[in-house]
């Protein structure tokens, strides 16, 4: 439900912006190649749920005395991604987006003590478990520019591709080592109803609102090369 509400809101924002745009779209030239890099925030709920399940699975399998362990971790909601787009004409560009979605880390530790013959507590050793998660995405991308002038452009984007996720369990106790990885290839997508690109010249700045693997909000810098003139 939250996803539907968010997408509906973003579509409404795009529709309002489209309704108040200047009457005439005009661009005498455009640049064929567009490279960009961005950092942003995303909703890691699905990843967090899967990771929590993996944590419980590993604890039940390897840490039989799991109640004696303590520790924790979390899932940062950060994404870093880059893209390349090639302009087919002054409105439509195609290319790909590649990125990384925050690395999560859970740590569980246990310290063992015992009493010696003198009834004195002694340190026996430490048991430690670490669970890491990393995720990467690669998505073919299409961008449609629906307003442009020399200082500002408004556009929408859509992407669909693959999502590689790695979750690894590493356990050590008194010299014993266990490594249990889990890898998945999942469907990735990104819907960006509204993107704003501004500045004059080949180096530009942009902000985007959307939903998916590449984030719900991000800011970045881009470089556009090879100017193409149109015959109008």
BAPA-610533 format. One record per atom (N, C-alpha, C): atom name; x, y, z. Coordinates in steps of 0.05 Angstrom, whole numbers, plus 5000, padded with zeros to 4 digits. Example, Ala and Ser with C-alpha at 12.3 -4.5 7.8 and 13.67 -1.06 7.14 Angstrom:
BAPA-610533
   atom   east   north     up
      N   5264    4886   5156
     CA   5246    4910   5156
      C   5264    4934   5156
      N   5257    4955   5142
     CA   5273    4979   5143
      C   5258    5001   5157
***
This chain:
BAPA-610533
   atom   east   north     up
      N   5016    4976   5000
     CA   5000    5000   5000
      C   5017    5025   5000
      N   5039    5025   5016
     CA   5056    5048   5017
      C   5069    5054   4990
      N   5076    5032   4976
     CA   5088    5036   4949
      C   5068    5048   4930
      N   5044    5039   4931
     CA   5023    5050   4913
      C   5018    5079   4919
      N   5017    5086   4945
     CA   5013    5115   4952
      C   5036    5132   4942
      N   5061    5122   4946
     CA   5084    5137   4938
      C   5085    5141   4908
      N   5080    5120   4892
     CA   5080    5122   4863
      C   5058    5141   4854
      N   5034    5139   4866
     CA   5012    5157   4859
      C   5019    5186   4864
      N   5032    5192   4887
     CA   5040    5219   4893
      C   5061    5230   4873
      N   5080    5213   4866
     CA   5101    5222   4847
      C   5089    5227   4819
      N   5070    5210   4811
     CA   5057    5214   4785
      C   5040    5240   4786
      N   5028    5246   4808
     CA   5013    5271   4810
      C   5032    5296   4808
      N   5055    5294   4821
     CA   5074    5316   4820
      C   5083    5320   4791
      N   5089    5297   4777
     CA   5097    5299   4749
      C   5075    5311   4732
      N   5050    5303   4737
     CA   5028    5313   4721
      C   5024    5343   4725
      N   5027    5352   4750
     CA   5024    5381   4756
      C   5046    5397   4743
      N   5071    5387   4745
     CA   5093    5400   4732
      C   5089    5402   4702
      N   5079    5380   4690
     CA   5074    5380   4661
      C   5053    5400   4654
      N   5033    5403   4671
     CA   5010    5421   4664
      C   5019    5450   4664
      N   5039    5457   4681
     CA   5046    5485   4683
      C   5071    5492   4667
      N   5081    5473   4651
     CA   5105    5478   4636
      C   5100    5499   4614
      N   5121    5512   4604
     CA   5117    5530   4582
      C   5105    5516   4558
      N   5091    5531   4541
     CA   5075    5520   4520
      C   5092    5506   4499
      N   5116    5516   4494
     CA   5131    5505   4471
      C   5156    5491   4481
      N   5160    5467   4471
     CA   5185    5452   4476
      C   5203    5459   4452
      N   5227    5468   4458
     CA   5245    5476   4437
      C   5274    5470   4444
      N   5287    5455   4427
     CA   5316    5451   4431
      C   5329    5448   4404
      N   5348    5466   4399
     CA   5362    5466   4373
      C   5384    5445   4372
      N   5394    5437   4396
     CA   5415    5418   4397
      C   5413    5401   4422
      N   5425    5378   4422
     CA   5427    5361   4446
      C   5453    5347   4444
      N   5460    5334   4466
     CA   5486    5320   4467
      C   5481    5290   4467
      N   5497    5276   4451
     CA   5492    5247   4447
      C   5498    5230   4472
      N   5519    5237   4486
     CA   5528    5220   4508
      C   5524    5233   4535
      N   5512    5219   4554
     CA   5507    5229   4580
      C   5516    5209   4601
      N   5536    5218   4618
     CA   5546    5202   4640
      C   5538    5215   4666
      N   5532    5200   4686
     CA   5525    5212   4711
      C   5530    5193   4735
      N   5532    5205   4759
     CA   5535    5189   4783
      C   5519    5203   4805
      N   5506    5187   4822
     CA   5488    5198   4842
      C   5490    5183   4868
      N   5481    5196   4889
     CA   5478    5184   4915
      C   5451    5190   4926
      N   5438    5171   4940
     CA   5411    5176   4948
      C   5402    5157   4970
      N   5376    5159   4976
     CA   5363    5143   4997
      C   5344    5123   4983
      N   5342    5100   4995
     CA   5323    5081   4985
      C   5309    5067   5008
      N   5288    5052   5002
     CA   5273    5038   5023
      C   5282    5009   5024
      N   5297    5002   5045
     CA   5310    4975   5046
      C   5293    4954   5059
      N   5266    4958   5061
     CA   5249    4940   5076
      C   5251    4911   5067
      N   5249    4907   5041
     CA   5250    4879   5031
      C   5277    4866   5037
      N   5298    4881   5033
     CA   5325    4871   5039
      C   5327    4865   5069
      N   5316    4883   5085
     CA   5318    4880   5114
      C   5303    4855   5124
      N   5279    4850   5112
     CA   5264    4827   5120
      C   5279    4801   5112
      N   5290    4800   5088
     CA   5305    4777   5079
      C   5329    4772   5097
      N   5343    4794   5104
     CA   5367    4791   5121
      C   5360    4782   5149
      N   5338    4791   5160
     CA   5329    4782   5186
      C   5324    4752   5185
      N   5311    4743   5164
     CA   5306    4714   5161
      C   5332    4698   5159
      N   5351    4709   5144
     CA   5377    4695   5141
      C   5391    4694   5168
      N   5390    4716   5184
     CA   5403    4716   5210
      C   5391    4694   5228
      N   5365    4692   5229
     CA   5352    4672   5245
      C   5359    4644   5235
      N   5360    4640   5209
     CA   5367    4614   5198
      C   5395    4606   5206
      N   5414    4624   5204
     CA   5442    4618   5212
      C   5445    4613   5242
      N   5430    4629   5258
     CA   5432    4625   5287
      C   5421    4598   5295
      N   5399    4590   5283
     CA   5387    4564   5290
      C   5405    4541   5280
      N   5418    4545   5258
     CA   5435    4523   5247
      C   5461    4520   5261
      N   5474    4543   5267
     CA   5502    4541   5278
      C   5505    4550   5307
      N   5487    4567   5316
     CA   5490    4577   5343
      C   5468    4565   5361
      N   5472    4541   5370
     CA   5451    4527   5385
      C   5446    4540   5411
      N   5466    4553   5423
     CA   5462    4568   5447
      C   5458    4597   5441
      N   5440    4602   5422
     CA   5437    4629   5411
      C   5430    4650   5432
      N   5417    4642   5454
     CA   5408    4661   5474
      C   5431    4674   5489
      N   5455    4661   5487
     CA   5478    4671   5501
      C   5493    4692   5485
      N   5485    4696   5460
     CA   5498    4715   5443
      C   5485    4742   5445
      N   5500    4763   5440
     CA   5489    4790   5439
      C   5502    4805   5417
      N   5489    4825   5408
     CA   5499    4842   5386
      C   5476    4851   5369
      N   5482    4861   5346
     CA   5461    4870   5328
      C   5473    4884   5304
      N   5456    4898   5289
     CA   5464    4911   5265
      C   5440    4924   5252
      N   5443    4933   5228
     CA   5421    4946   5214
      C   5426    4948   5185
      N   5406    4959   5171
     CA   5408    4962   5142
      C   5407    4991   5135
      N   5429    5003   5126
     CA   5429    5031   5118
      C   5414    5035   5092
      N   5398    5056   5091
     CA   5382    5061   5067
      C   5397    5080   5048
      N   5420    5071   5038
     CA   5436    5088   5020
      C   5442    5073   4994
      N   5441    5087   4972
     CA   5448    5076   4947
      C   5468    5094   4932
      N   5486    5082   4917
     CA   5504    5097   4900
      C   5502    5084   4872
      N   5496    5100   4852
     CA   5494    5089   4825
      C   5504    5108   4804
      N   5511    5097   4781
     CA   5520    5112   4758
      C   5504    5103   4734
      N   5505    5119   4713
     CA   5490    5113   4689
      C   5504    5123   4664
      N   5497    5111   4642
     CA   5505    5122   4616
      C   5480    5121   4598
      N   5475    5143   4584
     CA   5452    5145   4566
      C   5461    5156   4539
      N   5451    5144   4518
     CA   5456    5153   4491
      C   5430    5164   4479
      N   5432    5189   4469
     CA   5408    5203   4458
      C   5401    5193   4430
      N   5377    5181   4427
     CA   5368    5174   4401
      C   5358    5199   4385
      N   5347    5217   4400
     CA   5338    5243   4389
      C   5338    5263   4412
      N   5325    5286   4408
     CA   5326    5307   4429
      C   5308    5300   4453
      N   5292    5279   4452
     CA   5274    5272   4474
      C   5281    5245   4487
      N   5288    5225   4471
     CA   5290    5198   4480
      C   5320    5189   4482
      N   5327    5179   4505
     CA   5354    5168   4510
      C   5352    5140   4521
      N   5371    5123   4513
     CA   5372    5096   4523
      C   5400    5090   4534
      N   5401    5071   4553
     CA   5427    5064   4564
      C   5424    5045   4587
      N   5440    5048   4608
     CA   5440    5030   4631
      C   5447    5044   4657
      N   5437    5033   4679
     CA   5443    5043   4706
      C   5455    5020   4721
      N   5477    5026   4736
     CA   5490    5006   4753
      C   5494    5018   4780
      N   5490    5002   4801
     CA   5493    5014   4827
      C   5497    4994   4850
      N   5500    5005   4874
     CA   5505    4990   4898
      C   5486    4999   4919
      N   5474    4981   4933
     CA   5455    4987   4955
      C   5468    4979   4981
      N   5470    4998   4999
     CA   5483    4996   5025
      C   5491    4968   5035
      N   5512    4966   5049
     CA   5521    4940   5060
      C   5512    4939   5089
      N   5499    4916   5096
     CA   5490    4912   5123
      C   5509    4894   5138
      N   5509    4897   5164
     CA   5528    4880   5180
      C   5515    4874   5207
      N   5512    4849   5212
     CA   5504    4840   5239
      C   5527    4826   5252
      N   5531    4832   5278
     CA   5552    4819   5293
      C   5540    4807   5319
      N   5547    4782   5323
     CA   5538    4768   5347
      C   5563    4757   5362
      N   5564    4761   5388
     CA   5588    4753   5403
      C   5579    4739   5429
      N   5598    4721   5438
     CA   5594    4708   5463
      C   5621    4704   5476
      N   5623    4711   5502
     CA   5648    4707   5517
      C   5644    4685   5537
      N   5662    4665   5537
     CA   5659    4642   5554
      C   5678    4645   5578
      N   5667    4639   5602
     CA   5683    4639   5627
      C   5678    4613   5642
      N   5697    4606   5659
     CA   5694    4582   5675
      C   5707    4587   5703
      N   5700    4571   5722
     CA   5712    4573   5749
      C   5734    4552   5752
      N   5757    4560   5761
     CA   5779    4541   5764
      C   5776    4527   5792
      N   5796    4512   5798
     CA   5795    4496   5823
      C   5794    4514   5848
      N   5803    4539   5845
     CA   5803    4558   5867
      C   5777    4574   5868
      N   5757    4566   5851
     CA   5731    4580   5850
      C   5734    4608   5840
      N   5753    4612   5821
     CA   5758    4639   5810
      C   5750    4638   5780
      N   5736    4658   5772
     CA   5727    4659   5744
      C   5751    4665   5725
      N   5753    4649   5704
     CA   5773    4652   5684
      C   5761    4654   5656
      N   5774    4669   5639
     CA   5764    4673   5611
      C   5772    4648   5595
      N   5753    4636   5582
     CA   5758    4612   5566
      C   5762    4618   5537
      N   5747    4636   5526
     CA   5750    4643   5498
      C   5726    4659   5488
      N   5727    4666   5463
     CA   5706    4683   5451
      C   5696    4669   5426
      N   5669    4670   5423
     CA   5657    4660   5398
      C   5644    4684   5384
      N   5648    4686   5359
     CA   5639    4709   5344
      C   5626    4701   5317
      N   5604    4714   5311
     CA   5591    4709   5285
      C   5586    4736   5272
      N   5591    4737   5246
     CA   5586    4761   5230
      C   5569    4754   5206
      N   5550    4771   5200
     CA   5533    4768   5177
      C   5533    4794   5161
      N   5541    4792   5136
     CA   5543    4815   5118
      C   5525    4812   5094
      N   5515    4834   5085
     CA   5498    4834   5061
      C   5507    4856   5042
      N   5509    4849   5017
     CA   5516    4869   4996
      C   5497    4865   4973
      N   5490    4886   4959
     CA   5471    4884   4937
      C   5480    4903   4914
      N   5478    4893   4890
     CA   5485    4908   4866
      C   5463    4905   4845
      N   5459    4926   4829
     CA   5438    4924   4808
      C   5449    4934   4782
      N   5439    4923   4760
     CA   5445    4930   4733
      C   5419    4931   4717
      N   5412    4954   4706
     CA   5386    4957   4694
      C   5387    4973   4668
      N   5379    4962   4645
     CA   5375    4979   4621
      C   5355    5001   4628
      N   5360    5025   4617
     CA   5345    5049   4624
      C   5336    5065   4600
      N   5312    5076   4602
     CA   5301    5094   4581
      C   5294    5121   4595
      N   5301    5143   4582
     CA   5294    5170   4593
      C   5279    5185   4571
      N   5258    5199   4580
     CA   5242    5216   4562
      C   5243    5244   4573
      N   5253    5263   4558
     CA   5254    5291   4565
      C   5230    5305   4555
      N   5213    5316   4573
     CA   5189    5328   4564
      C   5188    5359   4567
      N   5210    5370   4578
     CA   5213    5400   4577
      C   5243    5406   4578
      N   5251    5426   4562
     CA   5279    5433   4561
      C   5282    5462   4555
      N   5301    5476   4569
     CA   5312    5501   4560
      C   5342    5501   4567
      N   5355    5523   4563
     CA   5384    5523   4566
      C   5394    5518   4594
      N   5377    5524   4614
     CA   5385    5521   4642
      C   5371    5499   4657
      N   5349    5488   4646
     CA   5333    5469   4662
      C   5320    5449   4643
      N   5319    5424   4652
     CA   5304    5404   4637
      C   5289    5386   4657
      N   5265    5377   4649
     CA   5249    5359   4665
      C   5245    5333   4649
      N   5247    5310   4663
     CA   5246    5285   4649
      C   5235    5263   4666
      N   5229    5240   4654
     CA   5221    5216   4668
      C   5238    5193   4659
      N   5241    5173   4676
     CA   5258    5150   4669
      C   5245    5124   4679
      N   5252    5103   4665
     CA   5243    5076   4673
      C   5266    5056   4669
      N   5269    5037   4687
     CA   5291    5018   4686
      C   5281    4991   4695
      N   5291    4969   4683
     CA   5285    4942   4693
      C   5309    4925   4687
      N   5317    4908   4706
     CA   5341    4891   4702
      C   5344    4871   4723
      N   5368    4866   4733
     CA   5374    4846   4752
      C   5387    4858   4777
      N   5383    4843   4799
     CA   5392    4851   4825
      C   5408    4828   4838
      N   5434    4832   4842
     CA   5450    4811   4854
      C   5454    4817   4884
      N   5447    4798   4901
     CA   5448    4801   4930
      C   5465    4779   4942
      N   5484    4787   4958
     CA   5501    4768   4972
      C   5497    4771   5002
      N   5492    4749   5016
     CA   5491    4748   5045
      C   5510    4726   5055
      N   5528    4734   5072
     CA   5548    4715   5081
      C   5549    4712   5112
      N   5553    4688   5121
     CA   5555    4682   5150
      C   5583    4671   5155
      N   5597    4684   5174
     CA   5624    4676   5182
      C   5624    4672   5213
      N   5632    4649   5221
     CA   5631    4641   5250
      C   5659    4631   5258
      N   5668    4639   5281
     CA   5693    4629   5292
      C   5691    4624   5322
      N   5701    4602   5331
     CA   5701    4595   5359
      C   5723    4576   5365
      N   5743    4585   5381
     CA   5765    4568   5389
      C   5779    4555   5365
      N   5784    4572   5345
     CA   5798    4562   5321
      C   5780    4549   5300
      N   5755    4544   5306
     CA   5736    4533   5287
      C   5725    4555   5270
      N   5725    4551   5243
     CA   5715    4571   5224
      C   5693    4559   5207
      N   5672    4574   5204
     CA   5650    4566   5187
      C   5643    4590   5168
      N   5641    4584   5142
     CA   5633    4605   5123
      C   5609    4594   5107
      N   5587    4608   5108
     CA   5562    4599   5094
      C   5550    4622   5079
      N   5556    4625   5053
     CA   5545    4647   5037
      C   5519    4639   5024
      N   5504    4660   5017
     CA   5479    4656   5002
      C   5477    4678   4981
      N   5474    4670   4956
     CA   5473    4689   4934
      C   5447    4686   4918
      N   5436    4709   4910
     CA   5410    4709   4895
      C   5412    4729   4872
      N   5399    4722   4850
     CA   5394    4740   4828
      C   5364    4746   4827
      N   5357    4771   4831
     CA   5329    4779   4833
      C   5322    4800   4812
      N   5297    4804   4808
     CA   5288    4825   4789
      C   5291    4853   4802
      N   5303    4871   4787
     CA   5306    4899   4796
      C   5291    4918   4777
      N   5281    4939   4788
     CA   5267    4959   4772
      C   5269    4986   4785
      N   5264    5007   4770
     CA   5264    5034   4779
      C   5245    5051   4763
      N   5226    5064   4776
     CA   5207    5082   4763
      C   5213    5110   4773
      N   5220    5129   4755
     CA   5226    5156   4762
      C   5207    5175   4747
      N   5184    5182   4759
     CA   5166    5200   4746
      C   5177    5228   4741
      N   5194    5237   4760
     CA   5203    5265   4758
      C   5233    5267   4763
      N   5248    5278   4744
     CA   5276    5285   4746
      C   5280    5313   4738
      N   5297    5328   4752
     CA   5304    5356   4746
      C   5333    5358   4741
      N   5340    5368   4717
     CA   5368    5371   4709
      C   5373    5401   4704
      N   5394    5412   4717
     CA   5398    5441   4715
      C   5427    5448   4712
      N   5432    5473   4705
     CA   5459    5484   4700
      C   5461    5488   4670
      N   5481    5503   4662
     CA   5486    5508   4634
      C   5513    5497   4626
      N   5515    5484   4604
     CA   5540    5472   4595
      C   5540    5442   4597
      N   5563    5430   4591
     CA   5564    5400   4591
      C   5562    5388   4619
      N   5571    5401   4639
     CA   5570    5391   4667
      C   5544    5402   4680
      N   5527    5383   4689
     CA   5501    5391   4700
      C   5496    5376   4726
      N   5476    5386   4740
     CA   5468    5374   4766
      C   5439    5364   4764
      N   5432    5343   4778
     CA   5405    5333   4776
      C   5395    5322   4803
      N   5368    5322   4805
     CA   5354    5310   4827
      C   5331    5293   4816
      N   5326    5270   4829
     CA   5305    5252   4819
      C   5288    5242   4842
      N   5262    5238   4837
     CA   5243    5225   4855
      C   5233    5200   4841
      N   5234    5178   4855
     CA   5225    5153   4843
      C   5222    5131   4863
      N   5220    5107   4853
     CA   5218    5084   4871
      C   5232    5060   4857
      N   5247    5045   4873
     CA   5260    5021   4863
      C   5288    5018   4873
      N   5304    5001   4859
     CA   5331    4994   4868
      C   5349    5018   4869
      N   5345    5038   4852
     CA   5363    5061   4850
      C   5356    5083   4870
      N   5334    5081   4885
     CA   5328    5100   4906
      C   5302    5115   4902
      N   5292    5126   4925
     CA   5268    5143   4924
      C   5275    5172   4920
      N   5299    5180   4928
     CA   5308    5208   4924
      C   5338    5207   4920
      N   5348    5221   4900
     CA   5377    5221   4896
      C   5386    5247   4883
      N   5410    5255   4887
     CA   5422    5278   4875
      C   5449    5269   4862
      N   5456    5283   4841
     CA   5481    5275   4828
      C   5491    5296   4809
      N   5513    5288   4795
     CA   5525    5306   4775
      C   5529    5290   4749
      N   5525    5303   4727
     CA   5527    5290   4701
      C   5545    5305   4682
      N   5554    5292   4662
     CA   5569    5305   4641
      C   5558    5296   4614
      N   5552    5316   4597
     CA   5541    5310   4570
      C   5561    5319   4549
      N   5566    5301   4530
     CA   5587    5305   4510
      C   5576    5302   4482
      N   5590    5313   4463
     CA   5585    5310   4434
      C   5558    5323   4427
      N   5559    5348   4422
     CA   5534    5363   4415
      C   5524    5355   4387
      N   5498    5352   4385
     CA   5485    5344   4360
      C   5465    5366   4352
      N   5469    5378   4329
     CA   5451    5400   4320
      C   5429    5388   4303
      N   5405    5400   4305
     CA   5382    5391   4291
      C   5375    5410   4268
      N   5364    5399   4247
     CA   5354    5416   4225
      C   5324    5421   4229
      N   5317    5445   4236
     CA   5289    5451   4241
      C   5278    5469   4220
***
